[in-house]
Amino acid sequence: MQVDDLAIYRTIEHLSSYRNRYYASSYGRESAEWIRDTWAALGAGRDDVSAELFTGCTTCSTQPSVILTVTGSELPDEVVVVGAHLDSINGSAQGNLEQIAPGADDDASGIATITEIVRIALGSGWRPQRTIKFMGYAAEEVGLRGSNAIARRFATDGVEVVGVLQLDMTNYRSGDVADFKIISDFSNADLRSFVGELFDTYLLPLGLSRMSQACNYGCSDHASWTSAGFPAVMVAEPGSPQAPFFPRLHTTGDTLANMGDSAANSAKFARFGLAFIGELAKTSAAAGDRIFGDGFEAAGR
Ligand SMILES: [Zn+2]
């Protein structure tokens, strides 16, 4: 199976067809349930796959987060997380529940990228050695609330999280910029190095390039995991020479039509995500060797 731009496109198209995915609106809950159902269907027939709604966030209104778990075959207690936020917002709507907020790039693109990763990983019959949890977070746009609730819960429960990858805005690229960006702050230095090495092994040979940039604030859900003490990293679209991200985020103009009507950029992130879970979730590792594992053999694949 191969990454399919059109599959990603169709997921973005569906998610951006809701009036909004605002955390407190009925559409915010509906869209979360659609993601849960879609991910569950991709794991149908596998007894090591389960989908759930996480409702333990007390400040997320009626919007749940979504978690798809693929239980590890050999190291089920070691957890790899790949996440994106499922909510959207219109920055000038002042919380109106009927606001127009398509959020095609921010962050339907991240959810669609994860959906494609799941489709290919599960469709090919792949079984990870470590447990993987794919997450769609609630209420990111109002202060990283969904991811914070999950990360705090995992810390309280003593869950051993070996690495967290955040995908927030993967679909906009314009002008003379790299293909892929690693966010350099509010993240784990070893995991950033791992991501760079992984990119150079799997995507550089495809002619793709990477860059690094700071957000200068906790700009997405990776910051929740970082502050809860877990190794996390965020990757994102390169934007353009003029703007670090799609300039129309948080507006009614955050649409596929305004991003070249294509999901080609997100497809690069799906390829990267497959490499990430392939390497980080397949390996066995001793304590103290948690991020790189003892089987980082990307070059041989
Ligand atoms: Zn976002």
Residues whose N, C-alpha, C, O or C-beta is under 5 A from the ligand:
A	BS01	ZN	D106 D107 D168
